[in-house]
Amino acid sequence: MDATTAVIETCQTMEAFTALMERETEAAGAMRLEDVTRIGDAKTALGKKLDHQILVLRHNKAVIAQLPAELRQRLGSLWERLDAAAEANLSALKRAEAATRRVIDIVVDVTKQKQQQGAISGYGRPSARYPTGRAPQPMSVAVNTTL
C-alpha cells in the first residue's frame, strides 16, 4: 500500500471515528444509555483500527512529508476535529456517569428508608421483657361462665 492510500484510509477512519463519537456524545447528553453502550463497542473497534493506522504513519514520517500539502492539511484538520470530538465525548460521558450514580444513590436511599420503615425497633433481639426476642402474639381468650 502506498503512502497516499494509507493516509486517505486513515482520514476515512478518522471521519468515521469522529462521527461515531459525536453520536455517542449526543446519546450521552440525552441519557440514552442503551445507545451509548451499543456505540461503545463499535467505538472500541474503530479506535483500535485508527491507533494502528496512526502508528504506521508515525513510523513513516519521511514518506508522509513527501505527500501533497492538501492531503497533509486534510489529515491535520481531521486530527483537530477528532481531538475536539474526543474532548466533548469525554465530558458528556462523565456527566452521564455522574447522573447515573446519582440515580443509583437515590434508589439505594429510598430502599434503605423503606426497609427501616418496615422494621420494628429491637424486634428479634432478646431482652429482659421478651427473652425469646419476640413480642407475645395476641390471642383470644374466652371465659366459660356457665356451670
DSSP file (Angstrom, degrees, kcal/mol; ACC not computed):
  #  RESIDUE AA STRUCTURE BP1 BP2  ACC     N-H-->O    O-->H-N    N-H-->O    O-->H-N    TCO  KAPPA ALPHA  PHI   PSI    X-CA   Y-CA   Z-CA
    1    1 A M              0   0    0      0, 0.0     2,-0.1     0, 0.0     0, 0.0   0.000 360.0 360.0 360.0 131.7    0.0    0.0    0.0
    2    2 A D     >  -     0   0    0      1,-0.1     4,-2.2     4,-0.0     5,-0.1  -0.344 360.0-107.3 -80.9 166.8    1.4    3.4   -0.9
    3    3 A A  H  > S+     0   0    0      1,-0.2     4,-2.5     2,-0.2     5,-0.2   0.865 116.4  55.2 -64.2 -38.9    1.5    6.3    1.5
    4    4 A T  H  > S+     0   0    0      1,-0.2     4,-2.5     2,-0.2    -1,-0.2   0.932 110.2  45.8 -62.0 -45.8   -1.2    8.3   -0.3
    5    5 A T  H  > S+     0   0    0      1,-0.2     4,-2.7     2,-0.2     5,-0.2   0.906 112.0  52.3 -63.3 -41.8   -3.7    5.4    0.1
    6    6 A A  H  X S+     0   0    0     -4,-2.2     4,-2.1     1,-0.2    -2,-0.2   0.903 111.8  45.6 -62.1 -41.6   -2.6    4.8    3.7
    7    7 A V  H  X S+     0   0    0     -4,-2.5     4,-2.7     2,-0.2    -2,-0.2   0.905 112.1  51.2 -69.3 -41.0   -3.3    8.5    4.5
    8    8 A I  H  X S+     0   0    0     -4,-2.5     4,-2.3    -5,-0.2    -2,-0.2   0.928 111.8  47.1 -62.1 -44.1   -6.6    8.5    2.7
    9    9 A E  H  X S+     0   0    0     -4,-2.7     4,-2.3     2,-0.2    -1,-0.2   0.891 111.7  51.0 -64.2 -38.4   -7.7    5.4    4.6
   10   10 A T  H  X S+     0   0    0     -4,-2.1     4,-2.6    -5,-0.2    -2,-0.2   0.908 109.1  51.3 -64.3 -41.2   -6.6    6.9    7.9
   11   11 A C  H  X S+     0   0    0     -4,-2.7     4,-2.4     2,-0.2    -2,-0.2   0.909 109.9  49.5 -61.5 -42.3   -8.6   10.1    7.0
   12   12 A Q  H  X S+     0   0    0     -4,-2.3     4,-2.3     2,-0.2    -2,-0.2   0.904 111.4  48.5 -64.3 -40.7  -11.7    8.0    6.3
   13   13 A T  H  X S+     0   0    0     -4,-2.3     4,-2.8     2,-0.2    -2,-0.2   0.898 110.6  51.5 -65.0 -40.3  -11.2    6.1    9.6
   14   14 A M  H  X S+     0   0    0     -4,-2.6     4,-2.6     2,-0.2    -2,-0.2   0.905 110.2  49.0 -63.8 -40.9  -10.8    9.5   11.5
   15   15 A E  H  X S+     0   0    0     -4,-2.4     4,-2.4     2,-0.2    -2,-0.2   0.924 113.8  45.7 -63.7 -44.4  -14.0   10.8    9.9
   16   16 A A  H  X S+     0   0    0     -4,-2.3     4,-2.2     2,-0.2    -2,-0.2   0.910 114.0  48.8 -65.4 -41.8  -15.9    7.7   10.9
   17   17 A F  H  X S+     0   0    0     -4,-2.8     4,-2.3     2,-0.2    -2,-0.2   0.899 111.8  49.1 -65.2 -42.0  -14.5    7.7   14.4
   18   18 A T  H  X S+     0   0    0     -4,-2.6     4,-2.4     2,-0.2    -2,-0.2   0.926 111.5  48.9 -63.4 -45.5  -15.3   11.4   14.9
   19   19 A A  H  X S+     0   0    0     -4,-2.4     4,-2.1     1,-0.2    -2,-0.2   0.896 111.2  50.8 -62.1 -39.8  -18.9   10.9   13.6
   20   20 A L  H  X S+     0   0    0     -4,-2.2     4,-2.3     2,-0.2    -1,-0.2   0.910 110.7  48.2 -64.7 -42.5  -19.3    7.9   16.0
   21   21 A M  H  X S+     0   0    0     -4,-2.3     4,-2.7     2,-0.2    -2,-0.2   0.886 109.6  52.9 -65.5 -37.8  -18.0    9.9   19.0
   22   22 A E  H  X S+     0   0    0     -4,-2.4     4,-2.1     2,-0.2    -1,-0.2   0.900 110.1  48.1 -64.3 -39.6  -20.3   12.8   18.1
   23   23 A R  H  X S+     0   0    0     -4,-2.1     4,-2.4     2,-0.2    -2,-0.2   0.903 112.7  48.6 -64.7 -41.1  -23.3   10.4   18.0
   24   24 A E  H  X S+     0   0    0     -4,-2.3     4,-2.7     2,-0.2    -2,-0.2   0.895 109.8  51.9 -66.3 -39.3  -22.2    8.9   21.4
   25   25 A T  H  X S+     0   0    0     -4,-2.7     4,-2.2     2,-0.2    -1,-0.2   0.916 111.1  47.3 -61.6 -43.9  -21.9   12.4   22.8
   26   26 A E  H  X S+     0   0    0     -4,-2.1     4,-1.6     2,-0.2    -2,-0.2   0.906 113.1  48.6 -65.0 -41.6  -25.4   13.3   21.7
   27   27 A A  H  <>S+     0   0    0     -4,-2.4     5,-2.9     2,-0.2     4,-0.2   0.896 111.6  49.3 -66.0 -40.4  -26.8   10.0   23.1
   28   28 A A  H ><5S+     0   0    0     -4,-2.7     3,-1.1     1,-0.2    -1,-0.2   0.893 109.3  52.3 -66.0 -39.2  -25.0   10.5   26.4
   29   29 A G  H 3<5S+     0   0    0     -4,-2.2    -1,-0.2     1,-0.3    -2,-0.2   0.834 112.2  45.3 -64.9 -32.1  -26.3   14.1   26.7
   30   30 A A  T 3<5S-     0   0    0     -4,-1.6    -1,-0.3    -5,-0.1    -2,-0.2   0.372 113.8-121.1 -90.7   3.6  -29.8   12.7   26.1
   31   31 A M  T < 5 +     0   0    0     -3,-1.1     2,-1.3    -4,-0.2    -3,-0.2   0.836  60.0 150.8  57.9  37.1  -29.2    9.9   28.6
   32   32 A R    >>< +     0   0    0     -5,-2.9     4,-1.8     1,-0.2     3,-0.5  -0.677  15.4 171.9 -92.9  78.4  -29.9    7.2   26.0
   33   33 A L  H 3>  +     0   0    0     -2,-1.3     4,-2.3     1,-0.3    -1,-0.2   0.753  68.9  60.9 -68.3 -26.1  -27.6    4.8   27.8
   34   34 A E  H 3> S+     0   0    0      2,-0.2     4,-2.3     1,-0.2    -1,-0.3   0.920 107.5  46.4 -64.0 -41.6  -28.5    1.8   25.6
   35   35 A D  H <> S+     0   0    0     -3,-0.5     4,-2.9     2,-0.2     5,-0.2   0.898 109.9  53.6 -66.1 -40.2  -27.3    3.7   22.6
   36   36 A V  H  X S+     0   0    0     -4,-1.8     4,-2.1     2,-0.2    -2,-0.2   0.922 110.4  47.3 -60.2 -44.2  -24.1    4.7   24.4
   37   37 A T  H  X S+     0   0    0     -4,-2.3     4,-1.2     2,-0.2    -2,-0.2   0.928 113.3  47.5 -63.4 -45.7  -23.4    1.1   25.2
   38   38 A R  H  X S+     0   0    0     -4,-2.3     4,-1.1     1,-0.2     3,-0.4   0.916 114.5  46.3 -62.6 -43.9  -24.1   -0.1   21.7
   39   39 A I  H  X S+     0   0    0     -4,-2.9     4,-2.8     1,-0.2    -1,-0.2   0.842 102.3  67.2 -67.9 -32.9  -21.9    2.7   20.2
   40   40 A G  H  X S+     0   0    0     -4,-2.1     4,-2.1    -5,-0.2    -1,-0.2   0.872  98.4  50.2 -57.6 -40.2  -19.1    2.0   22.7
   41   41 A D  H  X S+     0   0    0     -4,-1.2     4,-1.9    -3,-0.4    -1,-0.2   0.928 113.6  44.6 -65.4 -44.5  -18.4   -1.4   21.2
   42   42 A A  H  X S+     0   0    0     -4,-1.1     4,-2.5     1,-0.2     5,-0.2   0.882 111.7  54.4 -65.6 -37.5  -18.1    0.0   17.7
   43   43 A K  H  X S+     0   0    0     -4,-2.8     4,-2.6     1,-0.2    -2,-0.2   0.891 106.1  52.0 -64.8 -39.3  -16.1    2.9   19.0
   44   44 A T  H  X S+     0   0    0     -4,-2.1     4,-2.0    -5,-0.2    -1,-0.2   0.936 111.7  45.7 -62.2 -46.8  -13.6    0.5   20.6
   45   45 A A  H  X S+     0   0    0     -4,-1.9     4,-1.9     1,-0.2    -2,-0.2   0.919 115.5  46.0 -63.5 -43.9  -13.1   -1.4   17.4
   46   46 A L  H  X S+     0   0    0     -4,-2.5     4,-2.5     1,-0.2    -1,-0.2   0.877 110.1  54.9 -67.8 -36.8  -12.7    1.7   15.3
   47   47 A G  H  X S+     0   0    0     -4,-2.6     4,-2.6    -5,-0.2    -1,-0.2   0.890 107.2  49.7 -62.8 -40.0  -10.4    3.2   17.8
   48   48 A K  H  X S+     0   0    0     -4,-2.0     4,-2.1     2,-0.2    -1,-0.2   0.905 110.9  50.0 -65.1 -40.7   -8.1    0.2   17.6
   49   49 A K  H  X S+     0   0    0     -4,-1.9     4,-2.2     1,-0.2    -2,-0.2   0.931 112.5  46.7 -62.6 -45.3   -8.1    0.4   13.8
   50   50 A L  H  X S+     0   0    0     -4,-2.5     4,-2.8     1,-0.2     5,-0.2   0.895 108.6  55.2 -65.7 -40.4   -7.2    4.1   14.0
   51   51 A D  H  X S+     0   0    0     -4,-2.6     4,-2.3     1,-0.2    -1,-0.2   0.923 109.8  47.3 -57.2 -44.0   -4.4    3.6   16.5
   52   52 A H  H  X S+     0   0    0     -4,-2.1     4,-2.2     2,-0.2    -2,-0.2   0.928 111.9  49.5 -64.2 -44.4   -2.8    1.0   14.2
   53   53 A Q  H  X S+     0   0    0     -4,-2.2     4,-2.2     1,-0.2    -2,-0.2   0.909 112.2  47.5 -62.8 -41.5   -3.1    3.3   11.2
   54   54 A I  H  X S+     0   0    0     -4,-2.8     4,-2.7     2,-0.2    -1,-0.2   0.891 108.9  54.7 -67.3 -38.6   -1.6    6.3   13.1
   55   55 A L  H  X S+     0   0    0     -4,-2.3     4,-1.4    -5,-0.2    -1,-0.2   0.915 109.0  48.3 -59.7 -43.1    1.2    4.0   14.4
   56   56 A V  H  < S+     0   0    0     -4,-2.2     4,-0.5     1,-0.2    -2,-0.2   0.918 112.0  49.1 -63.3 -43.7    2.1    3.1   10.8
   57   57 A L  H >< S+     0   0    0     -4,-2.2     3,-1.1     1,-0.2     7,-0.2   0.894 108.0  53.9 -64.5 -38.9    2.0    6.7    9.7
   58   58 A R  H >< S+     0   0    0     -4,-2.7     3,-0.7     1,-0.3    -1,-0.2   0.824 105.8  53.2 -65.6 -30.5    4.3    7.8   12.5
   59   59 A H  T 3< S+     0   0    0     -4,-1.4    -1,-0.3     1,-0.2    -2,-0.2   0.575 110.4  49.3 -79.8  -8.4    6.9    5.2   11.5
   60   60 A N  T <>  +     0   0    0     -3,-1.1     4,-2.3    -4,-0.5    -1,-0.2  -0.296  65.7 140.0-123.5  47.1    6.9    6.6    8.0
   61   61 A K  H <> S+     0   0    0     -3,-0.7     4,-2.4     1,-0.2     5,-0.1   0.859  71.3  54.8 -61.7 -37.1    7.3   10.3    8.7
   62   62 A A  H  > S+     0   0    0      2,-0.2     4,-0.7     1,-0.2    -1,-0.2   0.906 110.8  45.1 -64.7 -40.4    9.7   10.8    5.8
   63   63 A V  H >4 S+     0   0    0      1,-0.2     3,-0.8     2,-0.2     4,-0.2   0.905 112.7  51.0 -69.0 -40.9    7.2    9.3    3.3
   64   64 A I  H >< S+     0   0    0     -4,-2.3     3,-1.7     1,-0.2    -2,-0.2   0.870 102.8  60.5 -64.1 -37.2    4.3   11.3    4.8
   65   65 A A  H 3< S+     0   0    0     -4,-2.4    -1,-0.2     1,-0.3    -2,-0.2   0.758 100.9  55.6 -62.8 -23.6    6.4   14.5    4.5
   66   66 A Q  T << S+     0   0    0     -3,-0.8    -1,-0.3    -4,-0.7    -2,-0.2   0.477  85.5 106.7 -88.9  -2.3    6.5   13.9    0.7
   67   67 A L  S <  S-     0   0    0     -3,-1.7     5,-0.0    -4,-0.2    -3,-0.0  -0.309  87.8 -79.3 -71.3 160.0    2.7   13.7    0.3
   68   68 A P     >  -     0   0    0      0, 0.0     4,-2.0     0, 0.0     3,-0.4  -0.278  38.4-122.5 -58.2 145.5    0.8   16.6   -1.3
   69   69 A A  H  > S+     0   0    0      1,-0.2     4,-2.6     2,-0.2     5,-0.2   0.845 110.2  60.3 -60.5 -34.8    0.3   19.5    1.1
   70   70 A E  H  > S+     0   0    0      2,-0.2     4,-2.1     1,-0.2    -1,-0.2   0.902 106.6  45.6 -61.0 -41.8   -3.5   19.3    0.6
   71   71 A L  H  > S+     0   0    0     -3,-0.4     4,-2.3     2,-0.2    -2,-0.2   0.906 113.4  48.5 -70.1 -42.2   -3.6   15.7    1.9
   72   72 A R  H  X S+     0   0    0     -4,-2.0     4,-2.1     2,-0.2    -2,-0.2   0.880 111.9  50.7 -64.3 -36.8   -1.3   16.5    4.9
   73   73 A Q  H  X S+     0   0    0     -4,-2.6     4,-2.7     2,-0.2     5,-0.2   0.901 108.9  51.1 -67.8 -40.4   -3.6   19.5    5.6
   74   74 A R  H  X S+     0   0    0     -4,-2.1     4,-2.5     1,-0.2     5,-0.2   0.922 109.7  50.6 -61.1 -43.5   -6.7   17.3    5.5
   75   75 A L  H  X S+     0   0    0     -4,-2.3     4,-1.9     1,-0.2    -1,-0.2   0.904 111.7  48.2 -61.0 -42.5   -5.1   14.9    7.9
   76   76 A G  H  X S+     0   0    0     -4,-2.1     4,-2.0     2,-0.2    -2,-0.2   0.907 112.0  47.5 -65.9 -42.9   -4.2   17.8   10.3
   77   77 A S  H  X S+     0   0    0     -4,-2.7     4,-2.2     1,-0.2    -2,-0.2   0.887 111.7  50.7 -68.8 -36.9   -7.7   19.3   10.2
   78   78 A L  H  X S+     0   0    0     -4,-2.5     4,-2.7    -5,-0.2    -1,-0.2   0.881 108.0  53.8 -65.3 -36.5   -9.3   15.9   10.8
   79   79 A W  H  X S+     0   0    0     -4,-1.9     4,-2.5    -5,-0.2    -2,-0.2   0.918 109.0  48.1 -63.0 -42.9   -7.0   15.3   13.7
   80   80 A E  H  X S+     0   0    0     -4,-2.0     4,-2.3     2,-0.2    -2,-0.2   0.907 112.9  47.9 -64.4 -41.6   -8.1   18.7   15.2
   81   81 A R  H  X S+     0   0    0     -4,-2.2     4,-2.4     2,-0.2    -2,-0.2   0.905 112.3  49.8 -64.9 -41.3  -11.8   17.8   14.7
   82   82 A L  H  X S+     0   0    0     -4,-2.7     4,-2.4     2,-0.2    -2,-0.2   0.902 109.9  51.2 -62.7 -42.3  -11.2   14.3   16.2
   83   83 A D  H  X S+     0   0    0     -4,-2.5     4,-2.1     2,-0.2    -2,-0.2   0.917 111.1  47.2 -62.3 -44.7   -9.5   15.9   19.2
   84   84 A A  H  X S+     0   0    0     -4,-2.3     4,-2.2     1,-0.2    -2,-0.2   0.898 112.4  50.1 -64.5 -40.3  -12.4   18.3   19.8
   85   85 A A  H  X S+     0   0    0     -4,-2.4     4,-2.5     1,-0.2    -2,-0.2   0.886 109.4  51.8 -65.0 -38.2  -14.9   15.5   19.4
   86   86 A A  H  X S+     0   0    0     -4,-2.4     4,-2.5     2,-0.2    -2,-0.2   0.895 109.3  49.7 -65.8 -39.9  -13.0   13.3   21.9
   87   87 A E  H  X S+     0   0    0     -4,-2.1     4,-2.1     2,-0.2    -2,-0.2   0.940 113.8  44.6 -63.0 -47.7  -12.9   16.2   24.5
   88   88 A A  H  X S+     0   0    0     -4,-2.2     4,-2.4     1,-0.2    -2,-0.2   0.882 113.1  52.6 -64.2 -38.1  -16.7   16.7   24.1
   89   89 A N  H  X S+     0   0    0     -4,-2.5     4,-2.6     2,-0.2     5,-0.2   0.922 108.9  48.5 -64.0 -46.1  -17.3   12.9   24.3
   90   90 A L  H  X S+     0   0    0     -4,-2.5     4,-2.2     1,-0.2    -1,-0.2   0.918 112.2  49.3 -61.2 -44.1  -15.3   12.5   27.5
   91   91 A S  H  X S+     0   0    0     -4,-2.1     4,-2.1     2,-0.2    -2,-0.2   0.918 112.2  47.5 -62.3 -44.7  -17.1   15.4   29.1
   92   92 A A  H  X S+     0   0    0     -4,-2.4     4,-2.4     1,-0.2    -2,-0.2   0.896 111.7  50.3 -65.3 -40.6  -20.6   14.0   28.1
   93   93 A L  H  X S+     0   0    0     -4,-2.6     4,-2.3     2,-0.2    -1,-0.2   0.881 109.7  50.8 -66.8 -37.1  -19.7   10.5   29.3
   94   94 A K  H  X S+     0   0    0     -4,-2.2     4,-2.4    -5,-0.2    -2,-0.2   0.909 111.1  48.6 -65.6 -41.0  -18.5   11.9   32.7
   95   95 A R  H  X S+     0   0    0     -4,-2.1     4,-2.4     2,-0.2    -2,-0.2   0.912 112.1  48.8 -64.5 -41.4  -21.8   13.8   33.1
   96   96 A A  H  X S+     0   0    0     -4,-2.4     4,-2.4     2,-0.2    -2,-0.2   0.894 111.3  50.1 -65.0 -39.6  -23.8   10.7   32.2
   97   97 A E  H  X S+     0   0    0     -4,-2.3     4,-2.5     2,-0.2    -2,-0.2   0.924 111.0  48.7 -64.4 -44.0  -21.8    8.6   34.6
   98   98 A A  H  X S+     0   0    0     -4,-2.4     4,-2.1     2,-0.2    -2,-0.2   0.905 112.1  48.8 -62.9 -41.8  -22.4   11.2   37.4
   99   99 A A  H  X S+     0   0    0     -4,-2.4     4,-2.2     2,-0.2    -1,-0.2   0.901 111.1  50.3 -65.1 -40.3  -26.1   11.4   36.7
  100  100 A T  H  X S+     0   0    0     -4,-2.4     4,-2.4     1,-0.2    -2,-0.2   0.907 109.4  51.2 -64.1 -41.6  -26.4    7.6   36.7
  101  101 A R  H  X S+     0   0    0     -4,-2.5     4,-2.7     1,-0.2    -1,-0.2   0.895 108.6  52.0 -62.5 -39.4  -24.5    7.4   40.0
  102  102 A R  H  X S+     0   0    0     -4,-2.1     4,-2.3     2,-0.2    -2,-0.2   0.919 109.8  48.7 -63.6 -42.2  -27.0   10.0   41.5
  103  103 A V  H  X S+     0   0    0     -4,-2.2     4,-2.5     2,-0.2    -2,-0.2   0.922 111.8  49.2 -63.0 -43.9  -29.9    7.9   40.3
  104  104 A I  H  X S+     0   0    0     -4,-2.4     4,-2.5     1,-0.2    -2,-0.2   0.922 110.4  50.9 -61.6 -43.9  -28.4    4.8   41.9
  105  105 A D  H  X S+     0   0    0     -4,-2.7     4,-2.5     1,-0.2    -1,-0.2   0.894 109.9  50.2 -60.8 -40.2  -27.8    6.6   45.1
  106  106 A I  H  X S+     0   0    0     -4,-2.3     4,-2.6     2,-0.2     5,-0.2   0.927 110.8  48.8 -64.4 -44.6  -31.4    7.8   45.2
  107  107 A V  H  X S+     0   0    0     -4,-2.5     4,-2.4     1,-0.2    -2,-0.2   0.911 112.2  48.8 -62.4 -42.1  -32.7    4.3   44.6
  108  108 A V  H  X S+     0   0    0     -4,-2.5     4,-2.5     2,-0.2    -2,-0.2   0.922 112.0  49.0 -63.7 -43.9  -30.4    2.9   47.4
  109  109 A D  H  X S+     0   0    0     -4,-2.5     4,-2.4     2,-0.2    -2,-0.2   0.921 112.0  47.7 -62.5 -44.6  -31.5    5.6   49.8
  110  110 A V  H  X S+     0   0    0     -4,-2.6     4,-2.4     1,-0.2    -1,-0.2   0.912 111.9  50.8 -63.3 -42.1  -35.2    5.0   49.1
  111  111 A T  H  X S+     0   0    0     -4,-2.4     4,-2.2    -5,-0.2    -2,-0.2   0.918 110.7  48.4 -62.4 -43.6  -34.7    1.3   49.5
  112  112 A K  H  X S+     0   0    0     -4,-2.5     4,-2.4     1,-0.2    -1,-0.2   0.911 111.0  50.8 -63.0 -42.1  -33.0    1.8   52.8
  113  113 A Q  H  X S+     0   0    0     -4,-2.4     4,-2.3     1,-0.2    -2,-0.2   0.913 110.3  49.2 -63.3 -42.0  -35.7    4.1   54.1
  114  114 A K  H  X S+     0   0    0     -4,-2.4     4,-1.6     1,-0.2    -1,-0.2   0.888 111.4  49.7 -64.9 -38.4  -38.4    1.6   53.1
  115  115 A Q  H  X S+     0   0    0     -4,-2.2     4,-0.8     1,-0.2    -1,-0.2   0.903 112.0  47.9 -66.3 -40.0  -36.6   -1.2   54.9
  116  116 A Q  H  < S+     0   0    0     -4,-2.4     3,-0.4     1,-0.2    -2,-0.2   0.865 109.6  52.7 -69.4 -35.6  -36.2    1.0   58.0
  117  117 A Q  H  < S+     0   0    0     -4,-2.3    -1,-0.2     1,-0.2    -2,-0.2   0.843 110.3  48.6 -67.8 -32.8  -39.9    1.9   58.0
  118  118 A G  H  < S+     0   0    0     -4,-1.6     2,-0.2    -5,-0.2    -1,-0.2   0.629  95.8  90.8 -82.5 -13.6  -40.9   -1.7   57.8
  119  119 A A  S  < S-     0   0    0     -4,-0.8     2,-0.5    -3,-0.4    -3,-0.0  -0.581  71.9-135.1 -86.2 145.3  -38.7   -2.8   60.6
  120  120 A I    >   -     0   0    0     -2,-0.2     3,-1.9     3,-0.0     2,-0.1  -0.867  34.1-108.8 -96.1 129.1  -39.8   -2.9   64.3
  121  121 A S  T 3  S+     0   0    0     -2,-0.5     3,-0.1     1,-0.3    -1,-0.0  -0.366  98.8   1.3 -61.5 124.9  -37.2   -1.4   66.5
  122  122 A G  T >  S+     0   0    0      1,-0.3     3,-1.9    -2,-0.1    -1,-0.3   0.383  89.7 152.7  82.5  -5.2  -35.5   -4.1   68.6
  123  123 A Y  T <   +     0   0    0     -3,-1.9    -1,-0.3     1,-0.3    11,-0.1  -0.356  64.9  21.8 -62.8 132.7  -37.5   -6.9   67.0
  124  124 A G  T 3  S+     0   0    0      9,-1.9    -1,-0.3     1,-0.3    10,-0.1   0.335  96.3 109.6  95.3  -7.5  -35.7  -10.1   67.1
  125  125 A R  S <  S-     0   0    0     -3,-1.9    -1,-0.3     8,-0.3     8,-0.2  -0.879  70.5-120.5-103.8 130.4  -33.3   -9.3   69.9
  126  126 A P        +     0   0    0      0, 0.0     2,-0.3     0, 0.0     6,-0.1  -0.381  40.0 168.9 -64.2 145.0  -33.8  -11.0   73.3
  127  127 A S        -     0   0    0      3,-1.7     6,-0.2     1,-0.1    -5,-0.0  -0.880  50.7 -93.6-144.6 176.5  -34.4   -8.6   76.2
  128  128 A A  S    S+     0   0    0     -2,-0.3    -1,-0.1     1,-0.2     0, 0.0   0.885 126.6  43.8 -62.4 -37.9  -35.5   -8.9   79.8
  129  129 A R  S    S+     0   0    0      1,-0.3    -1,-0.2     2,-0.1     0, 0.0   0.879 127.6  27.5 -76.1 -38.1  -39.1   -8.3   78.8
  130  130 A Y    >   +     0   0    0     -5,-0.1     3,-1.7     1,-0.1    -3,-1.7  -0.774  67.2 178.2-125.8  85.2  -39.1  -10.7   75.8
  131  131 A P  T 3  S+     0   0    0      0, 0.0    -1,-0.1     0, 0.0    -3,-0.1   0.748  82.2  53.8 -63.3 -23.2  -36.4  -13.4   76.4
  132  132 A T  T 3  S-     0   0    0      2,-0.3     3,-0.1    -7,-0.1    -2,-0.0   0.606 113.9-116.2 -84.1 -10.6  -37.2  -15.1   73.2
  133  133 A G  S <  S+     0   0    0     -3,-1.7    -9,-1.9     1,-0.3     2,-0.4   0.461  84.9 100.7  88.7   1.1  -36.7  -11.9   71.2
  134  134 A R  S    S-     0   0    0    -10,-0.1    -2,-0.3   -11,-0.1    -1,-0.3  -0.944  72.9-123.8-122.0 141.5  -40.3  -11.9   70.1
  135  135 A A        -     0   0    0     -2,-0.4    -5,-0.1     1,-0.1    -6,-0.0  -0.518  47.1 -90.2 -73.6 149.3  -43.2  -10.0   71.5
  136  136 A P        -     0   0    0      0, 0.0    -1,-0.1     0, 0.0     3,-0.0  -0.320  42.5-119.2 -61.2 143.6  -46.1  -12.1   72.6
  137  137 A Q        -     0   0    0      1,-0.1     2,-0.1    -3,-0.1    -3,-0.0  -0.617  31.5-104.4 -82.1 141.7  -48.6  -12.8   69.9
  138  138 A P        -     0   0    0      0, 0.0     2,-0.3     0, 0.0    -1,-0.1  -0.386  44.0-173.2 -64.8 142.9  -52.2  -11.6   70.5
  139  139 A M        -     0   0    0     -2,-0.1     2,-0.4    -3,-0.0     0, 0.0  -0.969  24.2-118.9-138.3 156.6  -54.6  -14.3   71.5
  140  140 A S        -     0   0    0     -2,-0.3     2,-0.4     2,-0.0     0, 0.0  -0.787  26.8-166.9 -96.2 132.7  -58.2  -14.6   72.0
  141  141 A V        -     0   0    0     -2,-0.4     2,-0.4     2,-0.0    -2,-0.0  -0.979   5.0-174.9-123.1 130.7  -59.5  -15.6   75.5
  142  142 A A        -     0   0    0     -2,-0.4     2,-0.5     2,-0.0    -2,-0.0  -0.990  13.9-147.6-123.0 133.0  -63.0  -16.7   76.2
  143  143 A V        -     0   0    0     -2,-0.4     2,-0.8     2,-0.0    -2,-0.0  -0.871  11.0-138.4-103.3 126.8  -64.1  -17.4   79.7
  144  144 A N        +     0   0    0     -2,-0.5    -2,-0.0     1,-0.1     0, 0.0  -0.758  25.3 174.8 -84.3 111.8  -66.8  -20.1   80.2
  145  145 A T        +     0   0    0     -2,-0.8     2,-0.3     2,-0.0    -1,-0.1   0.344  44.7 100.8-101.9   4.3  -69.2  -18.7   82.9
  146  146 A T              0   0    0      1,-0.1    -2,-0.0     0, 0.0     0, 0.0  -0.699 360.0 360.0 -92.7 144.7  -71.8  -21.4   82.7
  147  147 A L              0   0    0     -2,-0.3    -1,-0.1     0, 0.0    -3,-0.0   0.369 360.0 360.0-110.8 360.0  -71.9  -24.2   85.3
